[in-house]
Amino acid sequence: MTDLLLAGKVAIITGAGRGIGRAVAERFASLGAKLVLADNGASIDGKAHEPGVAQALAEKIGPAAVAFEQDMASPDAAADAVALAKEQFGGVDILVNNAAILRDAMVWKGDPADFDAVIRNNLSSAWYLANAATPLMRAQARKGARAGAFCRWFRRQGFTEITAYRLMPGRRPGCWALAAFGRWNWRGRASPPMPSCPLPPPALPKVCRPQLIC
């Protein structure tokens, strides 16, 4: 037996290769979780890529982690990530939707293609992953074996620039409120990793602990 908080749990973490995603992955690993590290190495604007960031972290963590390097902004990639979690670790318990890109511009200067790319990467990808994972998570819940958790970071910021990234705060928490179904013993959390967040940086990974938000 072990007293590690996440022992026996399996998490899919998007944007896991660097920054906040990497910090969450390392914290989860220290708490005993098995990890699917989803990161295609995209730059902040999503236009350039640094292959291998997910694989490098998986190698550092060891057998408890596996890299997944597809672009998560597609239903097929989400389905493949869930299939990998099931194949490698037997299921899925936690989804951490951390991956995001940023293409800022004033609305009168913005490119519709950039807007669509941000929505697809920052919002649609989270839905795709939940859509792919929840059938498996429901099956697990029916067996009484596992409770699920959903985590999502969002950015608290004013609307001085009306861009797709700025619009995300109004969408993500609502997305997870819909996903927090008490019937299946699932919990959701949307948290801002910004100065407005009441938690100090060392405590940041703890905000992914399951909490009901609806």
Salt bridges, closest charged atoms under 4 A:
GLU26 OE2 - ARG22 NE 3.25
GLU26 OE2 - LYS60 NZ 3.03
GLU50 OE1 - ARG18 NH1 3.00
ASP93 OD2 - ARG146 NH1 3.00
ASP104 OD2 - ARG166 NH1 2.97
ASP114 OD1 - ARG103 NH1 3.00
GLU161 OE1 - ARG166 NH2 3.65
